[in-house]
Amino acid sequence: MKHINQRNMKIVDEIMMFCLNHGCHNIDLNLKREEKKTTIFIKAHISDLPENIFNEIRLSLSTPRRPEMEEYYWNLNGDDDTDCELALIGMMTDDVNIEYNNNELKIELVRLT
């Protein structure tokens, strides 16, 4: 698969932009590349994230991975302010864990190589 680093950065960029657009004041990022997978972990402090917004990102990021879509559309992320970007991120990842407690949003994304 080509452009692995660029795709990982697109994912990070989209998640961070989501957080900033929803009032985030602090973001911690951990990206770990291993031989067979990449794990992206983001922790963001967002005061009073509405439940409907949390459910929206959880649903969008849970979109099943679709390698054929990723191969064709990965470079379109960031061109629009809709939630389609988050669904594309879901299509680029194999596993997602997301939780929001005590004004802290935690997102862990795993991409198998």
C-alpha positions in Angstrom: 0.0 0.0 0.0 1.4 3.4 -1.0 1.4 6.6 1.0 1.1 5.0 4.4 2.6 8.0 6.3 0.4 10.5 4.4 -2.7 8.5 5.1 -1.8 8.3 8.8 -1.3 12.1 8.9 -4.7 12.6 7.1 -6.3 10.6 9.9 -4.6 12.5 12.6 -5.4 15.8 10.9 -9.1 15.0 10.6 -9.5 13.9 14.2 -7.6 16.9 15.6 -9.7 19.2 13.4 -12.9 17.6 14.8 -11.6 18.2 18.3 -10.6 21.8 17.7 -13.9 22.5 16.0 -15.7 21.3 19.2 -13.9 23.5 21.7 -10.8 21.4 22.5 -8.3 23.1 24.7 -5.6 20.4 24.9 -4.8 17.4 22.7 -2.4 14.6 23.4 -1.3 12.4 20.4 0.5 9.1 20.3 1.2 7.4 17.0 2.9 4.0 17.0 4.0 2.3 13.9 4.7 -1.4 14.1 5.4 -4.0 11.5 1.8 -5.1 11.0 -0.2 -2.2 12.3 -0.3 1.5 13.2 -2.1 2.7 16.3 -3.2 6.3 16.7 -4.3 7.4 20.1 -5.7 10.9 20.7 -6.9 12.3 24.0 -8.6 15.7 23.9 -10.1 17.8 26.6 -13.5 19.0 25.4 -15.8 20.6 27.9 -19.4 19.4 27.7 -19.3 17.6 24.3 -23.0 17.1 23.4 -24.1 13.5 23.4 -25.4 13.7 19.8 -22.0 14.9 18.6 -20.2 12.1 20.5 -22.7 9.5 19.0 -22.1 11.0 15.5 -18.3 10.7 15.7 -18.6 7.2 17.2 -20.9 6.1 14.4 -18.8 7.7 11.7 -15.5 6.2 12.9 -17.1 2.8 13.2 -17.7 2.6 9.4 -16.1 -0.7 8.3 -12.8 -0.5 6.5 -13.1 -0.5 2.8 -9.6 -0.8 1.2 -11.0 -0.1 -2.3 -12.5 3.2 -1.1 -9.4 4.1 0.8 -7.2 3.6 -2.2 -9.3 5.9 -4.3 -10.6 8.6 -1.9 -8.0 9.0 0.8 -6.7 12.2 -0.6 -10.1 13.9 -0.6 -10.1 14.2 3.2 -10.0 17.8 4.5 -11.7 19.3 1.4 -15.1 19.6 3.1 -16.6 20.5 6.4 -19.1 17.6 6.5 -19.0 14.5 8.5 -18.1 12.5 5.4 -14.4 12.9 6.3 -15.0 11.0 9.6 -16.7 8.2 7.7 -13.7 8.1 5.3 -11.5 7.8 8.4 -13.6 4.9 9.4 -13.1 3.3 6.0 -9.3 3.7 6.5 -9.2 2.0 9.9 -9.6 -1.6 11.1 -10.6 -1.0 14.7 -11.8 2.0 16.8 -12.3 2.6 20.5 -13.9 5.8 21.5 -15.1 7.1 24.9 -16.0 10.4 26.5 -15.8 10.8 30.3 -15.1 13.7 32.6 -14.7 16.1 29.6 -12.0 13.9 28.1 -12.5 12.4 24.6 -10.3 9.4 23.9 -10.0 7.9 20.4 -7.9 4.9 19.5 -7.7 3.9 15.9 -5.8 0.9 14.5 -4.8 0.4 10.9 -3.5 -3.0 9.9 -0.9 -3.0 7.1 
